[in-house]
């Protein structure tokens, strides 16, 4: 039960009565009168259960784009005067989710709650609270019903702005005379007339002999290679980093989200280049695993897969993940490990299984760098900075030590034949895409 | 572009529904007005007044019983509730004047009353307070008496008071006021009833109240004092009649509805609380994911160094970082030994090798205090800046 603002107003009207008849009895009589009205209204109030509520599915939307959820409220039996609140978990960003409506018996009304998801994943509705007001508008009966619903916020894929420029470079690779490398990796495309600037080594003498012109062979970049994206969702992916150096870390995102962005860009690019993409994500367990070849919109399907992945506070089981990679097939592939260059995690988990992977595949480690660490180490490096405190100096020492260990880990990985792409969160997707294009140009896939 | 459409299930607000809405409002307003009118109308004839010893107060403190009985006995009771009403009342030699609620009587209204009632058979003041007694006779003190000593007080006045024979009566009240000097119902040097300047001061006002009039001979006292003459003018003074320079208490200035109004306000406040405190549904909760600052481990390791005072380790880390930075700037091999880096840096900057080595060499004395460590960090930063600039 709830009362409305009319009850205190009605009580205040008692001031008039008290002025006309200034006695304690007037107060009690007035209070009794108001209570009688309230009781009468309560008796006449229809039950909120007379309103039947159903929800239409909200669907999925890219993080940062607006969505909306629709409730259909119908009155059964009696005219209802309702106050409805459609509650969502706070990160669903439900605004204007309170409605006042009057429904005649048998009527129904559609209520639209605008949503603006602020977090990736399945965001759930919390319950629908219905307040049914009495005919005098003094008293309401209130009840909360569970009307399940959710909106799916997909990873935002912010890096798709880099896609057109990378696709243009991919087209440049296409049909170009293979000047640097021939043989493995590049495939014969066609013959055409020699023009100035073509490498003389690509002249096909046999074809030229049959022709009046000099003819060169052209090549196209290799197609139908395999790319395996391995997304690490273990404890190192939970760290929040700034997007770029100089930005506040609170405006940043978890490493996992940056890695997802990189994976999406690479998948979109590789699928256009005609490669086949497999995706696996996991920590102690394999959380997601999918073959994506043949799919029309690879990025969209990958977004769907990534939506409900969250960082887990556990070490990654690289044996398991490497097994999942091998499970996609023995054919040579480009294996992209999206993890953090965290010396202890790499040394304990990844190093023992790397030889297995490098024997069969080309391995690239893409790591999200934390600009904050470099900033801590570069203590007062700018001219005119204030003198550091002892705390800052110790922190700088710790950060320098950490950077040093990372450098050693990186060097060790390179010695093992692994490519390492280490960049800030905002820079990693284009850097990884460029690395892929470079490998493709050299026919190293 | 599609034109914005309203939801199809929304019923249009027809004049009929609007009329029904306004009718509900009219009903509510009419109900309130009716309640007010009924409340005022039903209590119109039977006004009640809350004053002590008021002739229209049926409560324990009122004196309605006495007024009714006097009326039944054939006494013509006239009630005057303001100075003007009192002056309109007929007062002659066959009239008794009684003044209750004397705390509302100021000097000017007392004077007006005495002037108008000069021809009355007697004037009875019910429990005049100290200020009023001083106004009548400055030599007249007053003292409160409570009932705990013995239960009844005898009259002991064969002469009577203002021509009324009170001898042989016993009165009994919870508390009373006694006045200096001789009179009836003596209490030591003082008396509960006495006459001063043609005024009868009745200290035992409670003897007239509905609650206590049946005790001892209280009723007889009231009837004899007030019922001697065929006319009785009962004057209940009103403080608002006093001229402005009279001293009055703040209680007499406040309107009498202020107390009930405060109650109403308090009740409205409680209702306001009940209205606002009820939420429309429970709070929504958020399942929070695990997110930590990525640099948290490095910064907490820094705090650990500081707590353990491991300056040697910290200095080694800082020197190593500076060495590799300088080596990269000077295009040296990544793993170049300390000696090579020191010599290259000294040559590049034109500085003595010894000072550069003091900064970069791990084998020098580690800093002894935190202050030294801070200085070392600053020097290293300066060295790196110089190498970068030149």
Interface residues (C-beta under 8 A of the other chain):
Chain A: X2 X3 X4 X5 X7 X8 X9 X10 X11 X12 X13 X14 X15 X16 X17 X18 X19 X20 X21 X22 X23 X24 X26 X27 X29 X30 X31 X33 X37 X83 X85 X87 X88 X89 X90 X91 X98 X104 X107 X108 X109 X110 X119 X126 X127 X128 X129 X131 X135 X136 X142 X144 X238 X239 X240 X241 X249 X254 X255 X310 X311 X312 X313 X370 X372 X373 X376 X377 X379 X380 X381 X383 X387 X388 X389 X390 X391 X393 X394 X395 X396 X397 X398 X399 X400 X401 X402 X403 X404 X407
Chain B: X7 X9 X10 X11 X24 X28 X31 X32 X35 X36 X39 X40 X43 X48 X50 X255 X256 X257 X259 X260 X261 X263 X264 X265 X267 X268 X269 X271 X272 X274 X275 X278 X280 X281 X282 X284 X285 X286 X287 X289 X290 X291 X292 X293 X294 X295 X296 X297 X298 X299 X301 X302 X303 X305 X306 X313 X314 X315 X317 X318 X320 X321 X324 X370 X371 X373 X374 X377 X378 X381 X384 X385
